Amino acid sequence: MTAEGELIDDIVGAIETVDGLRPATPPVPQNATWLPLAGNRYAVDLGAAVVEVRVVATALPLPPLVDKVTAAVRPLLEQTEWARARLRVVVADLAAEAVGDIVVT
């Protein structure tokens, strides 16, 4: 595995340590017969200027969760070629369990 691949796996691992968040993965068609391995890796894009991390929130409020994932991911970028990149955390979806018994229409 490349250094980039290892860093992506480390970032996914960091996301998974934050209670209330999970890595965002692409939707899977209902009749899919094949799924890619390590689908959680799709939650991370390493760009020269921006590292984007996409998450699904399973709890609220969002600001403390974003702060926690930022604190978990930023140290992983130090000592890499992405150390100076801006870290962008995108809450791509809000899971139903985040709102509990509230009816959302």
Biopython code that builds the backbone (N, CA, C, O; Angstrom):
import numpy as np
from Bio.PDB.StructureBuilder import StructureBuilder

atoms = [
    (1, "MET", "N", (0.845, -1.178, 0.000)),
    (1, "MET", "CA", (0.000, 0.000, 0.000)),
    (1, "MET", "C", (0.886, 1.236, 0.000)),
    (1, "MET", "O", (1.975, 1.229, 0.574)),
    (2, "THR", "N", (0.420, 2.280, -0.637)),
    (2, "THR", "CA", (1.192, 3.517, -0.710)),
    (2, "THR", "C", (1.038, 4.306, 0.578)),
    (2, "THR", "O", (0.166, 4.032, 1.402)),
    (3, "ALA", "N", (1.913, 5.297, 0.729)),
    (3, "ALA", "CA", (1.813, 6.189, 1.887)),
    (3, "ALA", "C", (0.465, 6.904, 1.872)),
    (3, "ALA", "O", (-0.145, 7.116, 2.920)),
    (4, "GLU", "N", (0.002, 7.275, 0.673)),
    (4, "GLU", "CA", (-1.295, 7.939, 0.556)),
    (4, "GLU", "C", (-2.417, 7.005, 1.018)),
    (4, "GLU", "O", (-3.314, 7.425, 1.750)),
    (5, "GLY", "N", (-2.368, 5.758, 0.596)),
    (5, "GLY", "CA", (-3.379, 4.787, 1.007)),
    (5, "GLY", "C", (-3.376, 4.544, 2.502)),
    (5, "GLY", "O", (-4.430, 4.418, 3.124)),
    (6, "GLU", "N", (-2.185, 4.479, 3.075)),
    (6, "GLU", "CA", (-2.082, 4.286, 4.520)),
    (6, "GLU", "C", (-2.638, 5.484, 5.279)),
    (6, "GLU", "O", (-3.297, 5.324, 6.307)),
    (7, "LEU", "N", (-2.369, 6.695, 4.767)),
    (7, "LEU", "CA", (-2.892, 7.889, 5.418)),
    (7, "LEU", "C", (-4.416, 7.912, 5.341)),
    (7, "LEU", "O", (-5.078, 8.260, 6.319)),
    (8, "ILE", "N", (-4.971, 7.550, 4.203)),
    (8, "ILE", "CA", (-6.429, 7.510, 4.070)),
    (8, "ILE", "C", (-7.014, 6.519, 5.075)),
    (8, "ILE", "O", (-8.010, 6.816, 5.734)),
    (9, "ASP", "N", (-6.398, 5.347, 5.192)),
    (9, "ASP", "CA", (-6.881, 4.369, 6.173)),
    (9, "ASP", "C", (-6.786, 4.917, 7.593)),
    (9, "ASP", "O", (-7.687, 4.692, 8.401)),
    (10, "ASP", "N", (-5.722, 5.623, 7.902)),
    (10, "ASP", "CA", (-5.569, 6.225, 9.234)),
    (10, "ASP", "C", (-6.641, 7.278, 9.483)),
    (10, "ASP", "O", (-7.183, 7.367, 10.585)),
    (11, "ILE", "N", (-6.948, 8.078, 8.458)),
    (11, "ILE", "CA", (-7.983, 9.108, 8.606)),
    (11, "ILE", "C", (-9.348, 8.461, 8.812)),
    (11, "ILE", "O", (-10.122, 8.904, 9.661)),
    (12, "VAL", "N", (-9.648, 7.419, 8.046)),
    (12, "VAL", "CA", (-10.913, 6.702, 8.237)),
    (12, "VAL", "C", (-10.979, 6.150, 9.663)),
    (12, "VAL", "O", (-12.020, 6.230, 10.316)),
    (13, "GLY", "N", (-9.886, 5.602, 10.132)),
    (13, "GLY", "CA", (-9.836, 5.107, 11.514)),
    (13, "GLY", "C", (-10.097, 6.214, 12.521)),
    (13, "GLY", "O", (-10.781, 6.000, 13.522)),
    (14, "ALA", "N", (-9.552, 7.397, 12.256)),
    (14, "ALA", "CA", (-9.767, 8.533, 13.167)),
    (14, "ALA", "C", (-11.232, 8.961, 13.169)),
    (14, "ALA", "O", (-11.784, 9.283, 14.221)),
    (15, "ILE", "N", (-11.863, 8.965, 11.995)),
    (15, "ILE", "CA", (-13.287, 9.308, 11.925)),
    (15, "ILE", "C", (-14.090, 8.329, 12.778)),
    (15, "ILE", "O", (-14.985, 8.723, 13.525)),
    (16, "GLU", "N", (-13.753, 7.055, 12.652)),
    (16, "GLU", "CA", (-14.508, 6.019, 13.356)),
    (16, "GLU", "C", (-14.341, 6.073, 14.865)),
    (16, "GLU", "O", (-15.114, 5.437, 15.583)),
    (17, "THR", "N", (-13.354, 6.813, 15.374)),
    (17, "THR", "CA", (-13.193, 6.948, 16.825)),
    (17, "THR", "C", (-14.101, 8.012, 17.411)),
    (17, "THR", "O", (-14.263, 8.081, 18.629)),
    (18, "VAL", "N", (-14.695, 8.841, 16.569)),
    (18, "VAL", "CA", (-15.536, 9.939, 17.062)),
    (18, "VAL", "C", (-16.977, 9.446, 17.178)),
    (18, "VAL", "O", (-17.635, 9.190, 16.169)),
    (19, "ASP", "N", (-17.462, 9.316, 18.412)),
    (19, "ASP", "CA", (-18.861, 8.936, 18.616)),
    (19, "ASP", "C", (-19.752, 9.999, 18.009)),
    (19, "ASP", "O", (-19.570, 11.189, 18.262)),
    (20, "GLY", "N", (-20.710, 9.573, 17.211)),
    (20, "GLY", "CA", (-21.636, 10.509, 16.578)),
    (20, "GLY", "C", (-21.313, 10.779, 15.124)),
    (20, "GLY", "O", (-22.048, 11.507, 14.456)),
    (21, "LEU", "N", (-20.224, 10.207, 14.617)),
    (21, "LEU", "CA", (-19.863, 10.362, 13.206)),
    (21, "LEU", "C", (-19.450, 9.018, 12.638)),
    (21, "LEU", "O", (-18.981, 8.137, 13.358)),
    (22, "ARG", "N", (-19.634, 8.878, 11.325)),
    (22, "ARG", "CA", (-19.088, 7.733, 10.603)),
    (22, "ARG", "C", (-18.662, 8.215, 9.227)),
    (22, "ARG", "O", (-19.168, 9.231, 8.749)),
    (23, "PRO", "N", (-17.752, 7.515, 8.588)),
    (23, "PRO", "CA", (-17.325, 7.932, 7.247)),
    (23, "PRO", "C", (-18.499, 7.870, 6.276)),
    (23, "PRO", "O", (-19.290, 6.927, 6.310)),
    (24, "ALA", "N", (-18.607, 8.863, 5.422)),
    (24, "ALA", "CA", (-19.656, 8.870, 4.394)),
    (24, "ALA", "C", (-19.190, 8.013, 3.226)),
    (24, "ALA", "O", (-18.062, 8.144, 2.751)),
    (25, "THR", "N", (-20.064, 7.148, 2.780)),
    (25, "THR", "CA", (-19.746, 6.292, 1.643)),
    (25, "THR", "C", (-20.768, 6.536, 0.548)),
    (25, "THR", "O", (-21.882, 6.977, 0.829)),
    (26, "PRO", "N", (-20.406, 6.256, -0.693)),
    (26, "PRO", "CA", (-21.359, 6.469, -1.777)),
    (26, "PRO", "C", (-22.567, 5.549, -1.630)),
    (26, "PRO", "O", (-22.445, 4.449, -1.091)),
    (27, "PRO", "N", (-23.730, 5.989, -2.104)),
    (27, "PRO", "CA", (-24.904, 5.120, -2.029)),
    (27, "PRO", "C", (-24.701, 3.870, -2.892)),
    (27, "PRO", "O", (-24.025, 3.910, -3.920)),
    (28, "VAL", "N", (-25.286, 2.790, -2.461)),
    (28, "VAL", "CA", (-25.176, 1.526, -3.179)),
    (28, "VAL", "C", (-26.543, 1.193, -3.771)),
    (28, "VAL", "O", (-27.542, 1.197, -3.052)),
    (29, "PRO", "N", (-26.601, 0.906, -5.071)),
    (29, "PRO", "CA", (-27.890, 0.532, -5.672)),
    (29, "PRO", "C", (-28.480, -0.695, -4.971)),
    (29, "PRO", "O", (-27.749, -1.563, -4.495)),
    (30, "GLN", "N", (-29.787, -0.749, -4.916)),
    (30, "GLN", "CA", (-30.476, -1.821, -4.211)),
    (30, "GLN", "C", (-30.073, -3.208, -4.710)),
    (30, "GLN", "O", (-29.916, -4.130, -3.909)),
    (31, "ASN", "N", (-29.910, -3.361, -5.993)),
    (31, "ASN", "CA", (-29.636, -4.676, -6.566)),
    (31, "ASN", "C", (-28.159, -4.907, -6.832)),
    (31, "ASN", "O", (-27.805, -5.738, -7.668)),
    (32, "ALA", "N", (-27.308, -4.195, -6.146)),
    (32, "ALA", "CA", (-25.870, -4.338, -6.366)),
    (32, "ALA", "C", (-25.428, -5.757, -6.024)),
    (32, "ALA", "O", (-25.839, -6.322, -5.011)),
    (33, "THR", "N", (-24.597, -6.314, -6.873)),
    (33, "THR", "CA", (-24.073, -7.652, -6.623)),
    (33, "THR", "C", (-22.609, -7.610, -6.213)),
    (33, "THR", "O", (-22.022, -8.635, -5.865)),
    (34, "TRP", "N", (-22.027, -6.424, -6.256)),
    (34, "TRP", "CA", (-20.617, -6.278, -5.918)),
    (34, "TRP", "C", (-20.421, -4.946, -5.218)),
    (34, "TRP", "O", (-20.985, -3.933, -5.629)),
    (35, "LEU", "N", (-19.632, -4.949, -4.175)),
    (35, "LEU", "CA", (-19.279, -3.724, -3.458)),
    (35, "LEU", "C", (-17.764, -3.643, -3.367)),
    (35, "LEU", "O", (-17.103, -4.660, -3.162)),
    (36, "PRO", "N", (-17.202, -2.441, -3.518)),
    (36, "PRO", "CA", (-15.745, -2.324, -3.410)),
    (36, "PRO", "C", (-15.293, -2.561, -1.978)),
    (36, "PRO", "O", (-15.991, -2.211, -1.027)),
    (37, "LEU", "N", (-14.118, -3.158, -1.838)),
    (37, "LEU", "CA", (-13.526, -3.302, -0.513)),
    (37, "LEU", "C", (-13.143, -1.931, 0.011)),
    (37, "LEU", "O", (-12.851, -1.021, -0.765)),
    (38, "ALA", "N", (-13.145, -1.789, 1.291)),
    (38, "ALA", "CA", (-12.735, -0.534, 1.929)),
    (38, "ALA", "C", (-13.536, 0.651, 1.405)),
    (38, "ALA", "O", (-12.974, 1.702, 1.094)),
    (39, "GLY", "N", (-14.842, 0.479, 1.310)),
    (39, "GLY", "CA", (-15.711, 1.553, 0.817)),
    (39, "GLY", "C", (-15.610, 2.825, 1.629)),
    (39, "GLY", "O", (-15.881, 3.911, 1.116)),
    (40, "ASN", "N", (-15.218, 2.708, 2.904)),
    (40, "ASN", "CA", (-15.068, 3.897, 3.747)),
    (40, "ASN", "C", (-13.978, 4.819, 3.236)),
    (40, "ASN", "O", (-13.966, 6.002, 3.577)),
    (41, "ARG", "N", (-13.054, 4.301, 2.419)),
    (41, "ARG", "CA", (-11.963, 5.127, 1.893)),
    (41, "ARG", "C", (-12.488, 6.230, 0.964)),
    (41, "ARG", "O", (-11.794, 7.218, 0.727)),
    (42, "TYR", "N", (-13.707, 6.066, 0.440)),
    (42, "TYR", "CA", (-14.293, 7.090, -0.415)),
    (42, "TYR", "C", (-14.626, 8.361, 0.366)),
    (42, "TYR", "O", (-14.937, 9.390, -0.235)),
    (43, "ALA", "N", (-14.565, 8.304, 1.676)),
    (43, "ALA", "CA", (-14.874, 9.457, 2.525)),
    (43, "ALA", "C", (-13.740, 10.464, 2.591)),
    (43, "ALA", "O", (-13.908, 11.543, 3.159)),
    (44, "VAL", "N", (-12.577, 10.131, 2.015)),
    (44, "VAL", "CA", (-11.394, 10.997, 2.147)),
    (44, "VAL", "C", (-10.825, 11.313, 0.769)),
    (44, "VAL", "O", (-10.602, 10.415, -0.043)),
    (45, "ASP", "N", (-10.593, 12.593, 0.515)),
    (45, "ASP", "CA", (-9.874, 13.041, -0.678)),
    (45, "ASP", "C", (-8.656, 13.820, -0.223)),
    (45, "ASP", "O", (-8.765, 14.773, 0.549)),
    (46, "LEU", "N", (-7.495, 13.408, -0.706)),
    (46, "LEU", "CA", (-6.258, 14.124, -0.395)),
    (46, "LEU", "C", (-5.881, 14.973, -1.600)),
    (46, "LEU", "O", (-5.471, 14.454, -2.638)),
    (47, "GLY", "N", (-6.024, 16.280, -1.448)),
    (47, "GLY", "CA", (-5.626, 17.216, -2.494)),
    (47, "GLY", "C", (-4.439, 18.028, -2.024)),
    (47, "GLY", "O", (-4.162, 18.116, -0.828)),
    (48, "ALA", "N", (-3.742, 18.621, -2.977)),
    (48, "ALA", "CA", (-2.553, 19.405, -2.626)),
    (48, "ALA", "C", (-2.890, 20.562, -1.691)),
    (48, "ALA", "O", (-2.134, 20.862, -0.767)),
    (49, "ALA", "N", (-4.022, 21.207, -1.932)),
    (49, "ALA", "CA", (-4.387, 22.377, -1.144)),
    (49, "ALA", "C", (-5.448, 22.083, -0.079)),
    (49, "ALA", "O", (-5.534, 22.783, 0.930)),
    (50, "VAL", "N", (-6.254, 21.041, -0.313)),
    (50, "VAL", "CA", (-7.364, 20.740, 0.593)),
    (50, "VAL", "C", (-7.449, 19.236, 0.815)),
    (50, "VAL", "O", (-7.406, 18.450, -0.131)),
    (51, "VAL", "N", (-7.570, 18.856, 2.064)),
    (51, "VAL", "CA", (-7.908, 17.480, 2.421)),
    (51, "VAL", "C", (-9.369, 17.512, 2.842)),
    (51, "VAL", "O", (-9.741, 18.193, 3.798)),
    (52, "GLU", "N", (-10.199, 16.755, 2.106)),
    (52, "GLU", "CA", (-11.636, 16.745, 2.405)),
    (52, "GLU", "C", (-12.021, 15.428, 3.042)),
    (52, "GLU", "O", (-11.672, 14.354, 2.551)),
    (53, "VAL", "N", (-12.745, 15.527, 4.144)),
    (53, "VAL", "CA", (-13.227, 14.377, 4.899)),
    (53, "VAL", "C", (-14.748, 14.495, 4.946)),
    (53, "VAL", "O", (-15.291, 15.475, 5.456)),
    (54, "ARG", "N", (-15.429, 13.476, 4.404)),
    (54, "ARG", "CA", (-16.891, 13.482, 4.383)),
    (54, "ARG", "C", (-17.423, 12.501, 5.426)),
    (54, "ARG", "O", (-17.005, 11.345, 5.491)),
    (55, "VAL", "N", (-18.355, 12.994, 6.237)),
    (55, "VAL", "CA", (-18.885, 12.195, 7.331)),
    (55, "VAL", "C", (-20.407, 12.200, 7.319)),
    (55, "VAL", "O", (-21.044, 13.063, 6.713)),
    (56, "VAL", "N", (-20.969, 11.215, 8.003)),
    (56, "VAL", "CA", (-22.398, 11.155, 8.282)),
    (56, "VAL", "C", (-22.541, 11.364, 9.781)),
    (56, "VAL", "O", (-21.892, 10.684, 10.576)),
    (57, "ALA", "N", (-23.391, 12.305, 10.162)),
    (57, "ALA", "CA", (-23.620, 12.561, 11.586)),
    (57, "ALA", "C", (-24.730, 11.647, 12.084)),
    (57, "ALA", "O", (-25.807, 11.577, 11.492)),
    (58, "THR", "N", (-24.453, 10.950, 13.176)),
    (58, "THR", "CA", (-25.451, 10.093, 13.814)),
    (58, "THR", "C", (-25.893, 10.678, 15.146)),
    (58, "THR", "O", (-26.641, 10.046, 15.892)),
    (59, "ALA", "N", (-25.430, 11.887, 15.442)),
    (59, "ALA", "CA", (-25.777, 12.576, 16.680)),
    (59, "ALA", "C", (-25.714, 14.078, 16.420)),
    (59, "ALA", "O", (-25.187, 14.528, 15.403)),
    (60, "LEU", "N", (-26.249, 14.819, 17.337)),
    (60, "LEU", "CA", (-26.210, 16.281, 17.297)),
    (60, "LEU", "C", (-25.713, 16.749, 18.660)),
    (60, "LEU", "O", (-25.769, 15.972, 19.613)),
    (61, "PRO", "N", (-25.237, 17.963, 18.797)),
    (61, "PRO", "CA", (-25.060, 19.023, 17.798)),
    (61, "PRO", "C", (-23.807, 18.789, 16.934)),
    (61, "PRO", "O", (-22.881, 18.079, 17.325)),
    (62, "LEU", "N", (-23.816, 19.400, 15.771)),
    (62, "LEU", "CA", (-22.736, 19.197, 14.812)),
    (62, "LEU", "C", (-21.415, 19.878, 15.171)),
    (62, "LEU", "O", (-20.370, 19.241, 15.040)),
    (63, "PRO", "N", (-21.405, 21.146, 15.620)),
    (63, "PRO", "CA", (-20.104, 21.809, 15.833)),
    (63, "PRO", "C", (-19.129, 21.040, 16.721)),
    (63, "PRO", "O", (-17.954, 20.957, 16.364)),
    (64, "PRO", "N", (-19.544, 20.471, 17.862)),
    (64, "PRO", "CA", (-18.566, 19.730, 18.668)),
    (64, "PRO", "C", (-18.052, 18.467, 17.952)),
    (64, "PRO", "O", (-16.898, 18.079, 18.131)),
    (65, "LEU", "N", (-18.897, 17.841, 17.156)),
    (65, "LEU", "CA", (-18.475, 16.651, 16.416)),
    (65, "LEU", "C", (-17.440, 17.007, 15.359)),
    (65, "LEU", "O", (-16.450, 16.297, 15.177)),
    (66, "VAL", "N", (-17.680, 18.113, 14.666)),
    (66, "VAL", "CA", (-16.717, 18.570, 13.661)),
    (66, "VAL", "C", (-15.397, 18.929, 14.321)),
    (66, "VAL", "O", (-14.331, 18.629, 13.784)),
    (67, "ASP", "N", (-15.460, 19.566, 15.478)),
    (67, "ASP", "CA", (-14.231, 19.891, 16.212)),
    (67, "ASP", "C", (-13.472, 18.629, 16.616)),
    (67, "ASP", "O", (-12.245, 18.588, 16.535)),
    (68, "LYS", "N", (-14.201, 17.599, 17.051)),
    (68, "LYS", "CA", (-13.545, 16.351, 17.475)),
    (68, "LYS", "C", (-12.878, 15.641, 16.299)),
    (68, "LYS", "O", (-11.750, 15.163, 16.424)),
    (69, "VAL", "N", (-13.558, 15.569, 15.174)),
    (69, "VAL", "CA", (-12.954, 14.883, 14.030)),
    (69, "VAL", "C", (-11.777, 15.683, 13.489)),
    (69, "VAL", "O", (-10.790, 15.102, 13.038)),
    (70, "THR", "N", (-11.869, 16.998, 13.528)),
    (70, "THR", "CA", (-10.749, 17.842, 13.112)),
    (70, "THR", "C", (-9.542, 17.585, 14.014)),
    (70, "THR", "O", (-8.417, 17.442, 13.535)),
    (71, "ALA", "N", (-9.788, 17.529, 15.313)),
    (71, "ALA", "CA", (-8.692, 17.271, 16.257)),
    (71, "ALA", "C", (-8.101, 15.874, 16.084)),
    (71, "ALA", "O", (-6.922, 15.662, 16.369)),
    (72, "ALA", "N", (-8.902, 14.929, 15.625)),
    (72, "ALA", "CA", (-8.404, 13.568, 15.416)),
    (72, "ALA", "C", (-7.622, 13.434, 14.116)),
    (72, "ALA", "O", (-6.682, 12.644, 14.033)),
    (73, "VAL", "N", (-8.007, 14.207, 13.097)),
    (73, "VAL", "CA", (-7.392, 14.068, 11.769)),
    (73, "VAL", "C", (-6.171, 14.960, 11.591)),
    (73, "VAL", "O", (-5.180, 14.529, 11.000)),
    (74, "ARG", "N", (-6.217, 16.170, 12.078)),
    (74, "ARG", "CA", (-5.134, 17.133, 11.831)),
    (74, "ARG", "C", (-3.753, 16.580, 12.199)),
    (74, "ARG", "O", (-2.821, 16.745, 11.412)),
    (75, "PRO", "N", (-3.577, 15.934, 13.352)),
    (75, "PRO", "CA", (-2.242, 15.410, 13.687)),
    (75, "PRO", "C", (-1.744, 14.347, 12.698)),
    (75, "PRO", "O", (-0.537, 14.176, 12.531)),
    (76, "LEU", "N", (-2.658, 13.644, 12.051)),
    (76, "LEU", "CA", (-2.257, 12.628, 11.082)),
    (76, "LEU", "C", (-1.620, 13.247, 9.838)),
    (76, "LEU", "O", (-0.834, 12.604, 9.142)),
    (77, "LEU", "N", (-1.974, 14.502, 9.571)),
    (77, "LEU", "CA", (-1.449, 15.184, 8.383)),
    (77, "LEU", "C", (-0.058, 15.769, 8.620)),
    (77, "LEU", "O", (0.695, 16.001, 7.675)),
    (78, "GLU", "N", (0.275, 16.004, 9.888)),
    (78, "GLU", "CA", (1.604, 16.540, 10.199)),
    (78, "GLU", "C", (2.663, 15.564, 9.708)),
    (78, "GLU", "O", (2.439, 14.353, 9.715)),
    (79, "GLN", "N", (3.779, 16.060, 9.295)),
    (79, "GLN", "CA", (4.893, 15.250, 8.794)),
    (79, "GLN", "C", (4.555, 14.524, 7.484)),
    (79, "GLN", "O", (5.213, 13.547, 7.127)),
    (80, "THR", "N", (3.524, 15.006, 6.769)),
    (80, "THR", "CA", (3.208, 14.459, 5.452)),
    (80, "THR", "C", (3.210, 15.610, 4.456)),
    (80, "THR", "O", (3.332, 16.773, 4.841)),
    (81, "GLU", "N", (3.077, 15.287, 3.192)),
    (81, "GLU", "CA", (3.012, 16.340, 2.175)),
    (81, "GLU", "C", (1.719, 17.142, 2.262)),
    (81, "GLU", "O", (1.591, 18.167, 1.591)),
    (82, "TRP", "N", (0.752, 16.698, 3.079)),
    (82, "TRP", "CA", (-0.516, 17.409, 3.245)),
    (82, "TRP", "C", (-0.546, 18.233, 4.532)),
    (82, "TRP", "O", (-1.615, 18.685, 4.942)),
    (83, "ALA", "N", (0.583, 18.434, 5.165)),
    (83, "ALA", "CA", (0.636, 19.163, 6.436)),
    (83, "ALA", "C", (0.117, 20.596, 6.296)),
    (83, "ALA", "O", (-0.477, 21.130, 7.233)),
    (84, "ARG", "N", (0.333, 21.216, 5.150)),
    (84, "ARG", "CA", (-0.096, 22.605, 4.959)),
    (84, "ARG", "C", (-1.471, 22.708, 4.300)),
    (84, "ARG", "O", (-2.001, 23.805, 4.126)),
    (85, "ALA", "N", (-2.039, 21.571, 3.939)),
    (85, "ALA", "CA", (-3.353, 21.585, 3.290)),
    (85, "ALA", "C", (-4.431, 22.003, 4.285)),
    (85, "ALA", "O", (-4.343, 21.729, 5.482)),
    (86, "ARG", "N", (-5.442, 22.670, 3.756)),
    (86, "ARG", "CA", (-6.600, 23.027, 4.565)),
    (86, "ARG", "C", (-7.424, 21.766, 4.788)),
    (86, "ARG", "O", (-7.617, 20.985, 3.857)),
    (87, "LEU", "N", (-7.909, 21.556, 5.996)),
    (87, "LEU", "CA", (-8.746, 20.404, 6.301)),
    (87, "LEU", "C", (-10.202, 20.839, 6.235)),
    (87, "LEU", "O", (-10.639, 21.723, 6.972)),
    (88, "ARG", "N", (-10.946, 20.199, 5.334)),
    (88, "ARG", "CA", (-12.368, 20.516, 5.170)),
    (88, "ARG", "C", (-13.171, 19.301, 5.622)),
    (88, "ARG", "O", (-13.021, 18.210, 5.072)),
    (89, "VAL", "N", (-14.015, 19.494, 6.619)),
    (89, "VAL", "CA", (-14.911, 18.441, 7.083)),
    (89, "VAL", "C", (-16.297, 18.747, 6.535)),
    (89, "VAL", "O", (-16.868, 19.805, 6.798)),
    (90, "VAL", "N", (-16.827, 17.795, 5.763)),
    (90, "VAL", "CA", (-18.145, 17.958, 5.141)),
    (90, "VAL", "C", (-19.106, 16.970, 5.798)),
    (90, "VAL", "O", (-18.887, 15.759, 5.753)),
    (91, "VAL", "N", (-20.163, 17.487, 6.404)),
    (91, "VAL", "CA", (-21.216, 16.615, 6.923)),
    (91, "VAL", "C", (-22.136, 16.336, 5.737)),
    (91, "VAL", "O", (-22.998, 17.144, 5.390)),
    (92, "ALA", "N", (-21.928, 15.175, 5.129)),
    (92, "ALA", "CA", (-22.609, 14.841, 3.884)),
    (92, "ALA", "C", (-24.030, 14.352, 4.103)),
    (92, "ALA", "O", (-24.856, 14.401, 3.191)),
    (93, "ASP", "N", (-24.317, 13.880, 5.309)),
    (93, "ASP", "CA", (-25.646, 13.343, 5.579)),
    (93, "ASP", "C", (-25.897, 13.393, 7.076)),
    (93, "ASP", "O", (-24.971, 13.408, 7.888)),
    (94, "LEU", "N", (-27.164, 13.417, 7.410)),
    (94, "LEU", "CA", (-27.595, 13.380, 8.802)),
    (94, "LEU", "C", (-28.436, 12.120, 8.956)),
    (94, "LEU", "O", (-29.522, 12.022, 8.386)),
    (95, "ALA", "N", (-27.943, 11.167, 9.715)),
    (95, "ALA", "CA", (-28.648, 9.899, 9.910)),
    (95, "ALA", "C", (-29.905, 10.125, 10.741)),
    (95, "ALA", "O", (-29.952, 11.023, 11.583)),
    (96, "ALA", "N", (-30.913, 9.311, 10.499)),
    (96, "ALA", "CA", (-32.189, 9.445, 11.203)),
    (96, "ALA", "C", (-32.012, 9.368, 12.707)),
    (96, "ALA", "O", (-32.703, 10.062, 13.453)),
    (97, "GLU", "N", (-31.075, 8.511, 13.166)),
    (97, "GLU", "CA", (-30.905, 8.373, 14.616)),
    (97, "GLU", "C", (-30.394, 9.656, 15.268)),
    (97, "GLU", "O", (-30.476, 9.801, 16.487)),
    (98, "ALA", "N", (-29.873, 10.580, 14.480)),
    (98, "ALA", "CA", (-29.377, 11.840, 15.041)),
    (98, "ALA", "C", (-30.503, 12.697, 15.594)),
    (98, "ALA", "O", (-30.302, 13.471, 16.529)),
    (99, "VAL", "N", (-31.684, 12.556, 15.014)),
    (99, "VAL", "CA", (-32.803, 13.392, 15.454)),
    (99, "VAL", "C", (-33.740, 12.654, 16.393)),
    (99, "VAL", "O", (-34.710, 13.234, 16.880)),
    (100, "GLY", "N", (-33.466, 11.389, 16.653)),
    (100, "GLY", "CA", (-34.243, 10.631, 17.622)),
    (100, "GLY", "C", (-35.696, 10.489, 17.239)),
    (100, "GLY", "O", (-36.016, 10.066, 16.128)),
    (101, "ASP", "N", (-36.573, 10.841, 18.150)),
    (101, "ASP", "CA", (-38.010, 10.662, 17.943)),
    (101, "ASP", "C", (-38.671, 11.836, 17.238)),
    (101, "ASP", "O", (-39.885, 11.830, 17.032)),
    (102, "ILE", "N", (-37.893, 12.835, 16.869)),
    (102, "ILE", "CA", (-38.452, 13.993, 16.188)),
    (102, "ILE", "C", (-38.922, 13.569, 14.803)),
    (102, "ILE", "O", (-38.210, 12.864, 14.089)),
    (103, "VAL", "N", (-40.113, 13.997, 14.431)),
    (103, "VAL", "CA", (-40.633, 13.679, 13.106)),
    (103, "VAL", "C", (-40.136, 14.737, 12.142)),
    (103, "VAL", "O", (-40.390, 15.928, 12.327)),
    (104, "VAL", "N", (-39.424, 14.297, 11.108)),
    (104, "VAL", "CA", (-38.898, 15.204, 10.096)),
    (104, "VAL", "C", (-39.619, 14.920, 8.791)),
    (104, "VAL", "O", (-39.668, 13.781, 8.326)),
    (105, "THR", "N", (-40.177, 15.969, 8.210)),
    (105, "THR", "CA", (-40.873, 15.775, 6.923)),
    (105, "THR", "C", (-40.270, 16.634, 5.858)),
    (105, "THR", "O", (-40.722, 16.606, 4.713)),
]
sb = StructureBuilder()
sb.init_structure("model")
sb.init_model(0)
sb.init_chain("A")
sb.init_seg("    ")
for serial, (resi, resn, name, xyz) in enumerate(atoms, 1):
    if name == "N":
        sb.init_residue(resn, " ", resi, " ")
    sb.init_atom(name, np.array(xyz, "f"), 0.0, 1.0, " ", f" {name:<3s}", serial, name[0])
structure = sb.get_structure()
